[in-house]
Every structure is written in C-alpha cells, then in structure tokens.
Amino acid sequence: MSSPLPFPLPVAFLSDCGTASGSLAVLEQAVCTATGPTGLAIIAVYSFLIAFILPLPSEVVLVPAGTLRLGLSTNGNIVAIILFSAFGKALGSLFAFHIGQEAKEYGPLVQRIKDSRFDIIEWSEKKTIKIAKKYGYVGLALALCVPFFPDTLSIYAFTVLEEDYLRFGAATFFGSAGRLVVTLGLAGGTLALL
C-alpha cells in the first residue's frame, strides 16, 4: 500500500488509516481524507476531541499532508496541520483543564476516584504528575511530545495540580506540536522546513 505522504512511514498505523471502530471510525476517516480549509477545521476539531474524551491517536492528523490541497507545498501542509492540530488540542486541553478545576472543587468525586478499585489518581501521579511536579509546564509539554502514548490521561492528571490556564494551554500547544514533529522524525525525518 502506498502512503499519500511524501516520505516513508515505518510507523504502520499512519499508513493504515481507519483503525478505529464504530462511530469513531467515521471521525478518523474524515481526518485521513481531509482536504482544503475544511480539512484543517476537521483536524482541529478531531484534536480538540482527543484532548479530553476520545481514545484515538493524535498522529493520524499527519496522514492527509500529501493530499490536503491548500495550495501549499507538502511541507507547508505539514506546518498547517501541526499548527491547527496543536491549536485544537490546546483548546481541548483547556476544556479538560476547566473540568479538572471543577472536579477539585467537588471533593466527593475525587474521594470516590481514590476509593475505587482502580486508583487512577495514584497511578497518574506516579507517571505524569511526577514529571509535571519536577519540571512544571515544560514537563507537561515534554510528556505530550511522546508519540503514540495516549495523552488524555496526562492532560487530566496535570489539571489536578495546576491552576494557570494560559501556561497550561501553551504547554499543551507546544507539546502537541512537538509530538507531531517527533512523529515525523521517526517516520523518516524529512521535514526539511524545520
């Protein structure tokens, strides 16, 4: 199978778009076949949704880079995708951040999570929160740069510790953009523009 991207993709799922099932498959396929300015809007909405609710890979937004038809070079398409995706994920992260701030105010919810069989808060503190506590917002951005790792839990875990919307939004923007750049590097390192 030939990839629409102008560089080799050793990362299998990027060349096989549409791995999700059910209604999620429709959304993922919309991203994979996105074209034009509407395609960038679809990418931003998808990125918004995966920041706080959808268990889908964010790297799939790179698939339409070679066929986006924005009147730009492929590298220009890639930069546009990275910016729109990072913006969408930053907005979705801010939405998750707001939910996290509200959850902090609602003590019984946090206590129920702590008392549950699966102590999500303790587990996430051991992983993401440890990085965030040590390195702050830079740590969050770096944690979000790790390709193919679900970042929704990282985003929610960090919301419990912090209160600065602007810094949180900036960290998720740069972390999301960084993740796509790292993915491109892993996929062939052909982003001559950067």
C-alpha positions as CSV (number, residue, x, y, z in Angstrom):
1,M,0.0,0.0,0.0
2,S,1.4,3.4,-0.9
3,S,1.1,6.2,1.6
4,P,-0.2,9.7,0.5
5,L,2.7,11.2,2.4
6,P,5.8,12.2,0.6
7,F,8.1,10.3,2.9
8,P,8.4,6.7,4.0
9,L,6.3,5.7,7.0
10,P,7.8,2.9,9.1
11,V,5.1,3.6,11.6
12,A,2.4,1.2,10.5
13,F,-0.8,2.8,11.7
14,L,-0.1,6.1,9.9
15,S,-0.1,4.3,6.6
16,D,-3.2,2.3,7.6
17,C,-5.7,5.0,8.4
18,G,-9.1,3.9,9.8
19,T,-8.1,1.5,12.6
20,A,-10.9,2.8,14.9
21,S,-14.2,1.0,15.0
22,G,-17.8,2.2,15.1
23,S,-18.6,5.9,15.0
24,L,-15.0,6.7,15.9
25,A,-14.0,5.2,12.5
26,V,-16.1,7.8,10.7
27,L,-14.3,10.6,12.5
28,E,-10.9,9.1,12.0
29,Q,-11.6,8.5,8.3
30,A,-12.8,12.2,8.0
31,V,-9.3,13.2,9.3
32,C,-7.5,10.8,6.9
33,T,-9.3,12.1,3.9
34,A,-9.4,15.8,4.9
35,T,-8.8,18.4,2.1
36,G,-8.7,22.1,1.9
37,P,-9.6,24.6,4.7
38,T,-12.5,22.4,5.8
39,G,-9.9,19.6,6.2
40,L,-7.9,21.8,8.6
41,A,-11.1,22.5,10.6
42,I,-11.8,18.8,10.8
43,I,-8.2,18.2,12.0
44,A,-8.6,21.0,14.7
45,V,-12.0,19.5,15.9
46,Y,-10.5,16.0,16.0
47,S,-7.5,17.3,18.0
48,F,-9.9,19.2,20.3
49,L,-11.9,16.0,21.0
50,I,-8.9,13.7,21.5
51,A,-7.5,16.1,24.2
52,F,-10.3,15.4,26.6
53,I,-12.5,12.5,25.5
54,L,-11.5,10.3,22.5
55,P,-9.1,7.4,22.8
56,L,-7.7,7.9,19.3
57,P,-4.1,8.6,18.2
58,S,-3.3,12.2,17.5
59,E,-0.6,11.4,15.0
60,V,-3.2,10.3,12.4
61,V,-3.7,14.0,11.6
62,L,-0.5,13.8,9.5
63,V,-2.0,11.4,7.0
64,P,-3.6,14.0,4.7
65,A,-0.4,16.1,4.4
66,G,0.3,15.0,0.8
67,T,-3.3,15.4,-0.4
68,L,-4.6,18.4,1.7
69,R,-4.9,20.7,-1.4
70,L,-4.3,24.0,0.4
71,G,-2.2,25.4,-2.4
72,L,0.9,25.0,-0.3
73,S,3.9,22.7,-0.6
74,T,3.7,19.4,1.3
75,N,5.9,21.0,3.9
76,G,3.5,23.9,4.1
77,N,0.6,21.5,4.5
78,I,2.5,19.7,7.3
79,V,3.2,23.0,9.1
80,A,-0.5,24.0,8.7
81,I,-1.6,20.6,10.1
82,I,0.8,20.9,13.0
83,L,-0.5,24.4,13.9
84,F,-4.2,23.6,13.5
85,S,-3.8,20.3,15.4
86,A,-1.9,21.9,18.2
87,F,-4.4,24.7,18.5
88,G,-7.3,22.3,18.6
89,K,-5.6,20.1,21.2
90,A,-4.7,23.2,23.3
91,L,-8.4,24.3,23.3
92,G,-9.5,20.7,24.1
93,S,-6.9,20.6,26.9
94,L,-8.2,23.9,28.3
95,F,-11.7,22.4,28.3
96,A,-10.3,19.4,30.2
97,F,-8.4,21.8,32.5
98,H,-11.6,23.5,33.3
99,I,-13.3,20.2,34.1
100,G,-10.3,19.3,36.3
101,Q,-10.6,22.6,38.2
102,E,-14.3,21.9,38.8
103,A,-13.5,18.4,40.0
104,K,-11.1,19.7,42.5
105,E,-13.9,21.8,43.9
106,Y,-16.1,18.7,44.2
107,G,-14.3,16.7,46.9
108,P,-16.7,13.7,46.9
109,L,-15.8,12.9,43.3
110,V,-12.1,12.9,44.0
111,Q,-12.7,10.8,47.1
112,R,-14.7,8.3,45.0
113,I,-11.9,8.0,42.5
114,K,-9.4,7.5,45.2
115,D,-11.6,4.8,46.8
116,S,-12.3,3.0,43.6
117,R,-10.7,-0.4,42.7
118,F,-8.5,1.4,40.1
119,D,-6.8,4.3,41.8
120,I,-6.4,6.5,38.7
121,I,-5.1,9.4,40.6
122,E,-2.4,7.4,42.3
123,W,-1.3,5.8,39.1
124,S,-1.2,9.0,37.1
125,E,0.7,10.8,39.9
126,K,3.4,8.1,39.7
127,K,3.8,8.7,35.9
128,T,2.7,12.0,34.5
129,I,2.4,14.0,37.8
130,K,5.9,13.0,38.8
131,I,7.3,14.6,35.6
132,A,5.0,17.6,35.9
133,K,6.0,18.3,39.6
134,K,9.6,18.1,38.7
135,Y,9.6,20.0,35.5
136,G,6.4,22.0,35.7
137,Y,4.7,23.1,32.4
138,V,7.9,22.2,30.5
139,G,7.4,18.7,31.9
140,L,3.9,18.6,30.6
141,A,4.9,19.7,27.2
142,L,7.7,17.1,27.1
143,A,5.3,14.4,28.2
144,L,2.9,15.3,25.4
145,C,5.8,15.1,22.9
146,V,5.9,11.3,23.3
147,P,4.3,9.8,20.1
148,F,1.7,7.0,20.3
149,F,1.2,7.5,24.0
150,P,-2.4,8.4,25.0
151,D,-2.3,11.9,26.3
152,T,-5.8,12.4,27.6
153,L,-4.9,10.9,31.0
154,S,-1.8,13.0,31.1
155,I,-3.8,16.1,30.5
156,Y,-6.4,15.3,33.1
157,A,-3.7,14.2,35.7
158,F,-1.9,17.5,35.3
159,T,-5.1,19.6,35.7
160,V,-5.4,18.5,39.3
161,L,-2.1,20.1,40.2
162,E,-2.1,23.4,38.3
163,E,-4.3,26.5,38.1
164,D,-2.8,28.6,35.4
165,Y,-4.9,28.4,32.2
166,L,-2.5,30.3,30.0
167,R,0.6,28.3,30.8
168,F,-1.4,25.1,30.6
169,G,-2.7,26.0,27.2
170,A,0.8,27.0,26.0
171,A,2.3,23.8,27.3
172,T,-0.3,21.6,25.6
173,F,0.1,23.6,22.3
174,F,3.9,23.2,22.2
175,G,3.7,19.6,23.5
176,S,1.1,18.7,20.8
177,A,3.1,20.3,18.0
178,G,6.3,18.7,19.4
179,R,4.6,15.3,19.3
180,L,3.8,15.6,15.6
181,V,7.4,16.9,14.8
182,V,8.8,13.9,16.7
183,T,6.5,11.6,14.8
184,L,7.7,13.0,11.5
185,G,11.3,12.5,12.6
186,L,10.5,8.9,13.5
187,A,8.7,8.4,10.2
188,G,11.6,9.5,8.0
189,G,13.0,12.7,9.3
190,T,12.2,14.6,6.0
191,L,10.8,17.8,7.4
192,A,13.3,20.0,5.5
193,L,11.4,23.1,6.6
194,L,12.2,22.7,10.3
